[in-house]
Amino acid sequence: MASLALRVAAAGSAPLRWADLGLVAGALAALGACGVVFRSFLVPSPPTCTASTGLALALRCFFFPCLAEEVVFRAVLLPNLRVGRVAAGGANAWGMLGEMTLQQWLWALACLALFVLYHLPSGQLLSRCGLTRDGGRTFQDPRFLALAALLGLACSGVYLASGSLWAAVAVHWLPVCLWLLFLGGEQRLRGEGYEDAQKRPLDEGHSDPPAAGSDFGSVRPVKGAAFHVEILAEETVRALKRAIAEARADFPSELQKLLHAGKVLGDDTTVSEAGIKESDPVVVLLGKPKSEESSREPAATPTPAPAPTPAPTPAPAPAPAPAPAPAGAAERLCEMGFPKDKVLECLRVAGNNEQQAVEYLLGGLPRERSRSPRRSSAEEDAAEAPEEDAAGEEPMEEAEVSESDQAAVSRLMALGFGQQQALEAYVACDRQEELAANFLFEEG
């Protein structure tokens, strides 16, 4: 422990000499030359923060990770070849490196490998602590690990040649600040799709690559204003649900159903596979919790009390007109990918209730609601039959679901799913039975 403390103290107290500054400059130049190979990862971008925030970020990076990592991986683990030589008049840096034994070289390489491997769990830890959003994926990127190896090699070489902790910190700190502020590092750690925007072909109607952090479409609830979430093209719909839940606490991810172009999106589908573009809206619906669904099981029907002798019934008052549809309700539903005539019909049957209309669009119209109510009196039936036929006596559900569709739904029910669940999946999957079966099994 005494020798370890002496080594760390010597590294921290060693002043920077002109020769050490030359080593730092040479190491930085070598890192810059190697960085050209990683142009796909080191993407030039303007700073996304103010000058004061940038200075605060640089100051924070000086202490962590730069100073903290150099103390551990260089001052503590590596031998300080300068100890015992300062009093004797010092020694040439390259001469000190030449005096290293094979065992010391192998130990230095082992410490370098440990420095690279240390970054693998570090990104996940930073994300869990809320310091970054996408640190795990960034730190596990092979290009990032290769750059970390080059940086560790440069810091180790400068430290072994100079014996100064501050020379190694300078080699570590300047590239990290440059990457975070000017080469897209801050955007990557926030999980923004900067690289994907740069890779997007320019012949798809984009004259210039989108700015860093552009999001892929807006999220539009059935009721309320649309909002934006940041998601990468290669991320899954499950990740999109989590991002929506983070942006809106009233949209728990386990209850969400996402629709795009009239189709329910599977959790394992990526954003790009779903065909979601930057200008496309993604509609979010909330399902019912399982506990609430189980509580809706039919209970025993209570025995009705004997009805009193009916008195002469006056003529029924005209039924109240349904509440007017919310402004733009039909347009919003049409934007989900449903035909306008079907939207208007479902709104009418739902009494202009937009949420109920969405459920009808997904699962079909119930037979009892699709028929016009009949009067109990045979004379009234005979009198008003022509009017009812003109008003649309034919059940809407029969027009929507043919015999082949009913057979497909029956086969889905034979797999162990309820009628409503099978019907909703069948309609949502554009009446493709195999796709609906896969969707039902994926949803559990």
VMD Tcl script that draws the C-alpha trace (Angstrom):
set ca {
  {0.00 0.00 0.00}
  {2.89 2.34 0.75}
  {4.37 1.80 -2.69}
  {0.95 2.28 -4.29}
  {0.41 5.56 -2.43}
  {3.90 6.68 -3.40}
  {3.22 5.87 -7.05}
  {-0.09 7.76 -7.12}
  {1.38 10.73 -5.28}
  {4.32 10.85 -7.67}
  {1.98 10.76 -10.67}
  {-0.18 13.56 -9.30}
  {2.71 15.77 -8.22}
  {4.78 15.36 -11.37}
  {4.75 18.70 -13.23}
  {4.18 18.89 -16.96}
  {7.48 19.46 -18.74}
  {7.91 20.74 -22.28}
  {8.74 17.22 -23.35}
  {5.49 16.02 -21.78}
  {3.51 18.65 -23.69}
  {5.14 17.37 -26.86}
  {4.00 13.85 -25.99}
  {0.44 15.12 -25.41}
  {0.40 16.96 -28.75}
  {1.74 13.91 -30.58}
  {-0.83 11.61 -28.98}
  {-3.70 13.97 -29.85}
  {-2.48 14.23 -33.46}
  {-2.34 10.44 -33.72}
  {-5.87 10.12 -32.32}
  {-7.13 12.70 -34.80}
  {-5.61 10.77 -37.69}
  {-7.20 7.53 -36.47}
  {-10.55 9.29 -36.06}
  {-10.80 9.73 -39.84}
  {-11.43 6.00 -40.10}
  {-14.49 6.36 -37.83}
  {-16.28 9.10 -39.77}
  {-19.55 7.12 -39.64}
  {-19.45 7.40 -35.85}
  {-17.81 10.80 -35.41}
  {-20.35 12.92 -37.28}
  {-19.67 16.69 -37.15}
  {-22.62 18.51 -35.63}
  {-23.15 21.94 -34.06}
  {-23.40 22.06 -30.26}
  {-26.93 21.58 -28.97}
  {-26.30 23.53 -25.76}
  {-25.43 27.07 -24.75}
  {-21.85 28.18 -24.10}
  {-22.31 28.09 -20.32}
  {-23.81 24.61 -20.46}
  {-20.97 23.46 -22.68}
  {-18.39 24.80 -20.23}
  {-20.16 23.05 -17.36}
  {-20.17 19.81 -19.36}
  {-16.45 20.13 -20.08}
  {-15.70 20.80 -16.40}
  {-17.74 17.80 -15.33}
  {-15.98 15.58 -17.86}
  {-12.61 16.70 -16.51}
  {-13.38 15.13 -13.14}
  {-15.46 12.25 -14.49}
  {-14.71 10.28 -16.50}
  {-11.28 11.69 -17.33}
  {-9.54 12.29 -13.98}
  {-11.29 9.41 -12.19}
  {-10.46 6.87 -14.91}
  {-6.85 8.02 -15.27}
  {-6.27 7.71 -11.53}
  {-7.56 4.12 -11.57}
  {-6.36 2.76 -14.91}
  {-3.05 4.61 -15.14}
  {-1.82 5.95 -11.78}
  {-2.98 2.94 -9.72}
  {-2.57 0.04 -12.14}
  {0.43 1.02 -14.28}
  {4.00 1.33 -13.03}
  {5.33 4.87 -12.72}
  {8.74 4.73 -14.36}
  {9.50 8.24 -13.17}
  {9.55 7.34 -9.46}
  {13.12 7.49 -8.17}
  {14.43 9.19 -11.30}
  {13.45 12.80 -10.59}
  {15.93 13.18 -7.77}
  {18.58 11.60 -9.96}
  {18.09 14.19 -12.64}
  {15.25 12.52 -14.52}
  {15.47 10.33 -17.59}
  {14.58 10.44 -21.24}
  {10.98 9.36 -21.87}
  {11.83 6.89 -24.60}
  {14.67 5.59 -22.49}
  {12.23 4.82 -19.68}
  {9.95 2.93 -22.07}
  {12.91 0.96 -23.34}
  {13.73 -0.18 -19.84}
  {10.31 -1.78 -19.29}
  {10.38 -5.54 -18.82}
  {8.23 -8.00 -20.77}
  {6.12 -8.55 -17.68}
  {5.45 -4.80 -17.41}
  {4.44 -4.63 -21.09}
  {2.04 -7.56 -20.69}
  {0.56 -5.96 -17.58}
  {0.07 -2.67 -19.46}
  {-1.79 -4.52 -22.23}
  {-3.97 -6.29 -19.65}
  {-4.83 -2.93 -18.06}
  {-5.72 -1.57 -21.51}
  {-8.09 -4.50 -22.13}
  {-9.65 -3.93 -18.71}
  {-10.16 -0.25 -19.59}
  {-12.07 -1.21 -22.75}
  {-14.19 -3.89 -21.05}
  {-15.07 -1.47 -18.26}
  {-17.09 0.60 -20.75}
  {-19.53 -2.24 -21.56}
  {-21.51 -2.14 -18.27}
  {-20.82 1.56 -17.73}
  {-23.25 2.67 -20.44}
  {-26.10 0.61 -18.97}
  {-25.33 1.97 -15.51}
  {-25.42 5.56 -16.73}
  {-28.78 4.94 -18.42}
  {-30.28 3.37 -15.30}
  {-29.10 6.31 -13.22}
  {-30.86 8.68 -15.63}
  {-27.62 10.37 -16.74}
  {-28.05 9.22 -20.34}
  {-30.91 7.75 -22.32}
  {-29.01 5.58 -24.78}
  {-25.67 5.04 -23.04}
  {-25.95 1.26 -23.17}
  {-26.19 1.01 -26.94}
  {-23.58 3.72 -27.52}
  {-21.03 2.16 -25.18}
  {-21.57 -1.28 -26.73}
  {-21.09 -0.01 -30.27}
  {-17.95 -1.71 -31.71}
  {-16.81 1.64 -33.13}
  {-17.03 3.25 -29.70}
  {-15.08 0.39 -28.13}
  {-12.41 0.64 -30.83}
  {-12.08 4.37 -30.16}
  {-11.91 3.67 -26.42}
  {-9.06 1.22 -27.06}
  {-7.16 3.82 -29.10}
  {-7.75 6.46 -26.43}
  {-6.61 4.10 -23.67}
  {-3.50 3.20 -25.68}
  {-2.62 6.88 -26.14}
  {-3.19 7.69 -22.45}
  {-1.15 4.68 -21.31}
  {1.73 5.52 -23.64}
  {1.84 9.15 -22.54}
  {1.65 8.18 -18.86}
  {4.40 5.57 -19.10}
  {6.64 7.94 -21.04}
  {6.04 11.00 -18.83}
  {5.09 9.61 -15.43}
  {2.62 12.51 -15.11}
  {-1.04 11.92 -14.34}
  {-1.95 15.31 -15.82}
  {-0.45 14.48 -19.20}
  {-2.69 11.40 -19.41}
  {-5.71 13.42 -18.25}
  {-5.12 15.99 -21.00}
  {-4.98 13.27 -23.67}
  {-8.21 11.82 -22.29}
  {-10.15 15.03 -21.67}
  {-9.74 16.93 -24.95}
  {-11.02 14.13 -27.27}
  {-13.98 13.41 -24.95}
  {-15.05 17.08 -24.95}
  {-14.63 17.28 -28.73}
  {-16.77 14.18 -29.23}
  {-19.55 15.28 -26.88}
  {-19.87 18.86 -28.11}
  {-18.93 18.78 -31.79}
  {-19.00 15.18 -33.09}
  {-22.51 14.02 -32.12}
  {-21.63 12.37 -28.80}
  {-24.19 14.25 -26.75}
  {-26.94 13.40 -29.25}
  {-26.00 9.72 -29.19}
  {-26.10 9.53 -25.41}
  {-29.56 11.16 -25.48}
  {-30.74 8.48 -27.91}
  {-31.45 10.85 -30.78}
  {-31.41 9.47 -34.32}
  {-28.71 11.73 -35.71}
  {-26.78 9.03 -37.51}
  {-29.89 7.58 -39.12}
  {-30.82 11.02 -40.42}
  {-27.38 11.34 -41.99}
  {-27.73 7.94 -43.67}
  {-31.17 8.68 -45.11}
  {-31.01 8.82 -48.93}
  {-31.26 12.33 -50.31}
  {-33.35 11.17 -53.28}
  {-36.38 10.46 -51.08}
  {-37.53 14.04 -51.17}
  {-34.96 15.33 -48.66}
  {-32.67 17.95 -50.07}
  {-30.72 18.05 -46.81}
  {-30.35 15.55 -43.97}
  {-32.72 16.28 -41.10}
  {-31.33 17.95 -38.04}
  {-30.06 15.96 -35.12}
  {-32.70 14.45 -32.88}
  {-35.56 14.56 -35.39}
  {-38.41 12.30 -34.37}
  {-40.21 9.77 -36.53}
  {-43.78 11.00 -36.68}
  {-46.12 12.41 -34.08}
  {-48.13 10.39 -31.59}
  {-51.82 11.20 -31.68}
  {-54.25 9.98 -29.03}
  {-57.90 9.55 -29.95}
  {-58.68 12.54 -27.76}
  {-56.33 15.37 -26.98}
  {-53.44 17.06 -28.72}
  {-50.70 15.20 -30.54}
  {-47.24 15.04 -29.03}
  {-43.78 13.98 -30.16}
  {-41.40 11.31 -28.91}
  {-37.82 10.63 -29.99}
  {-37.29 7.14 -31.40}
  {-34.72 5.63 -33.75}
  {-35.75 3.92 -36.97}
  {-34.26 0.59 -35.92}
  {-36.02 0.56 -32.54}
  {-39.07 -1.63 -32.02}
  {-42.68 -0.69 -31.45}
  {-42.22 -1.93 -27.87}
  {-39.53 0.76 -27.40}
  {-41.90 3.30 -28.95}
  {-44.55 2.36 -26.38}
  {-42.04 2.88 -23.58}
  {-41.12 6.29 -25.00}
  {-44.82 7.23 -25.13}
  {-45.26 6.11 -21.52}
  {-42.28 8.27 -20.51}
  {-43.75 11.28 -22.30}
  {-47.32 10.73 -21.03}
  {-47.79 9.03 -17.68}
  {-51.48 8.44 -18.48}
  {-50.50 6.07 -21.32}
  {-48.98 2.98 -19.62}
  {-47.08 0.91 -22.16}
  {-48.80 -2.39 -21.29}
  {-52.22 -0.95 -22.21}
  {-51.23 0.76 -25.44}
  {-52.32 -0.25 -28.91}
  {-50.54 1.61 -31.70}
  {-52.12 2.04 -35.12}
  {-50.53 3.19 -38.33}
  {-52.34 3.27 -41.68}
  {-55.27 1.40 -40.13}
  {-53.16 -1.50 -38.82}
  {-52.26 -2.49 -35.28}
  {-48.47 -2.52 -34.89}
  {-46.81 -5.58 -33.38}
  {-44.39 -5.02 -30.50}
  {-41.44 -6.68 -32.23}
  {-41.81 -4.69 -35.45}
  {-39.26 -1.93 -35.92}
  {-40.24 1.62 -36.77}
  {-38.71 1.32 -40.22}
  {-40.42 -2.03 -40.91}
  {-43.77 -0.51 -39.96}
  {-43.21 2.14 -42.63}
  {-43.51 5.05 -40.20}
  {-42.08 8.17 -41.78}
  {-41.23 11.46 -40.15}
  {-44.54 13.07 -41.15}
  {-46.77 10.07 -40.39}
  {-49.06 10.11 -37.34}
  {-49.09 7.11 -35.04}
  {-52.42 6.67 -33.24}
  {-52.34 5.39 -29.66}
  {-55.31 3.66 -28.04}
  {-55.63 2.47 -24.48}
  {-56.97 -1.00 -23.79}
  {-58.72 -2.09 -20.62}
  {-56.66 -3.50 -17.73}
  {-57.00 -7.26 -17.32}
  {-58.45 -6.85 -13.84}
  {-61.14 -4.59 -15.23}
  {-61.87 -7.00 -18.07}
  {-62.24 -9.91 -15.64}
  {-64.60 -7.87 -13.49}
  {-66.83 -7.42 -16.50}
  {-67.71 -11.12 -16.62}
  {-71.49 -11.61 -16.67}
  {-72.96 -11.89 -13.20}
  {-76.12 -13.70 -12.24}
  {-79.14 -11.85 -13.53}
  {-81.24 -10.63 -10.58}
  {-84.87 -11.73 -10.56}
  {-86.95 -8.77 -11.64}
  {-89.77 -7.64 -9.41}
  {-93.25 -8.33 -10.78}
  {-94.25 -5.49 -13.01}
  {-97.39 -3.58 -12.08}
  {-100.35 -3.57 -14.39}
  {-99.40 -1.17 -17.15}
  {-101.44 1.93 -17.51}
  {-102.30 3.31 -20.92}
  {-99.03 4.51 -22.38}
  {-99.01 7.95 -23.91}
  {-97.46 8.45 -27.29}
  {-93.66 8.21 -26.95}
  {-91.75 11.44 -27.11}
  {-89.35 11.74 -30.01}
  {-85.90 10.32 -29.19}
  {-83.36 12.99 -28.37}
  {-80.93 13.73 -31.12}
  {-77.45 12.27 -30.56}
  {-74.79 14.61 -29.26}
  {-72.97 16.39 -32.05}
  {-69.68 14.83 -33.11}
  {-66.57 16.58 -31.81}
  {-65.09 18.99 -34.27}
  {-62.78 17.17 -36.67}
  {-63.68 13.71 -35.31}
  {-64.28 12.23 -38.76}
  {-61.09 13.75 -40.10}
  {-59.04 12.35 -37.22}
  {-60.45 8.87 -37.71}
  {-59.88 9.03 -41.46}
  {-56.26 9.94 -40.79}
  {-55.93 6.61 -38.97}
  {-56.42 4.91 -42.33}
  {-60.13 4.03 -42.25}
  {-62.51 4.76 -45.18}
  {-64.62 7.86 -44.74}
  {-67.96 6.11 -45.29}
  {-67.13 3.53 -42.64}
  {-66.01 6.28 -40.26}
  {-69.27 8.19 -40.68}
  {-71.34 5.02 -40.20}
  {-69.49 4.05 -37.01}
  {-69.81 7.57 -35.64}
  {-73.55 7.47 -36.27}
  {-74.01 4.11 -34.55}
  {-71.77 5.21 -31.65}
  {-73.87 8.31 -31.06}
  {-70.91 10.46 -32.18}
  {-68.75 9.03 -29.38}
  {-65.30 9.12 -30.92}
  {-63.73 6.50 -28.64}
  {-66.63 4.09 -29.20}
  {-66.42 4.68 -32.94}
  {-62.77 3.64 -32.90}
  {-63.71 0.39 -31.17}
  {-66.35 -0.25 -33.84}
  {-63.82 0.48 -36.59}
  {-61.42 -2.03 -35.10}
  {-63.78 -4.78 -34.02}
  {-66.81 -4.33 -36.23}
  {-70.30 -3.17 -35.43}
  {-72.37 -5.32 -33.05}
  {-75.43 -6.82 -34.65}
  {-77.84 -5.45 -32.08}
  {-76.60 -1.90 -32.73}
  {-76.47 -2.23 -36.47}
  {-80.18 -2.91 -36.74}
  {-82.84 -0.26 -36.33}
  {-84.98 -0.96 -33.21}
  {-88.35 -2.48 -33.89}
  {-91.55 -1.73 -32.14}
  {-93.13 -4.54 -30.17}
  {-96.58 -4.08 -31.68}
  {-97.32 -6.12 -34.79}
  {-99.44 -3.29 -36.16}
  {-96.53 -0.82 -35.75}
  {-94.19 -3.29 -37.46}
  {-96.48 -3.56 -40.41}
  {-96.98 0.20 -40.57}
  {-93.33 1.16 -40.35}
  {-91.67 -1.72 -42.21}
  {-91.13 0.32 -45.40}
  {-89.57 3.15 -43.39}
  {-87.21 0.76 -41.58}
  {-86.18 -0.90 -44.82}
  {-85.43 2.50 -46.31}
  {-83.44 3.48 -43.23}
  {-81.15 0.48 -43.62}
  {-82.73 -2.67 -42.18}
  {-79.86 -4.84 -43.46}
  {-77.41 -5.44 -40.61}
  {-74.16 -3.57 -41.02}
  {-72.17 -6.42 -39.50}
  {-73.32 -8.80 -42.21}
  {-72.18 -6.30 -44.82}
  {-68.84 -5.95 -43.04}
  {-68.17 -9.63 -42.26}
  {-68.93 -12.18 -44.97}
  {-69.45 -15.90 -44.48}
  {-65.78 -16.56 -45.22}
  {-64.84 -13.91 -42.67}
  {-67.11 -15.53 -40.08}
  {-65.47 -18.89 -40.78}
  {-62.02 -17.34 -40.30}
  {-63.09 -15.79 -37.00}
  {-64.49 -19.16 -35.89}
  {-61.15 -20.81 -36.65}
  {-59.38 -18.14 -34.61}
  {-61.80 -18.77 -31.75}
  {-60.97 -22.48 -31.99}
  {-57.39 -21.56 -31.10}
  {-58.61 -20.48 -27.67}
  {-59.46 -16.81 -28.13}
  {-62.72 -15.02 -27.40}
  {-65.08 -13.91 -30.15}
  {-64.52 -10.18 -29.67}
  {-60.75 -10.63 -29.40}
  {-60.61 -12.77 -32.53}
  {-62.84 -10.39 -34.47}
  {-60.81 -7.32 -33.49}
  {-57.55 -8.98 -34.48}
  {-59.01 -10.23 -37.77}
  {-60.30 -6.80 -38.78}
  {-57.18 -4.99 -37.56}
  {-54.98 -7.32 -39.64}
  {-56.88 -6.53 -42.86}
  {-58.76 -9.86 -42.73}
  {-55.57 -11.89 -43.06}
  {-56.23 -14.95 -40.93}
  {-52.60 -16.06 -40.52}
  {-51.47 -12.56 -39.60}
  {-54.34 -12.25 -37.11}
  {-53.40 -15.57 -35.51}
  {-49.78 -14.47 -35.15}
  {-50.92 -11.18 -33.63}
  {-53.18 -12.95 -31.13}
  {-50.41 -15.31 -30.03}
  {-47.92 -12.45 -29.72}
  {-50.36 -10.44 -27.60}
  {-50.85 -13.45 -25.34}
}
mol new
graphics top color blue
foreach p $ca { graphics top sphere $p radius 0.5 }
foreach p [lrange $ca 0 end-1] q [lrange $ca 1 end] { graphics top cylinder $p $q radius 0.2 }
display resetview
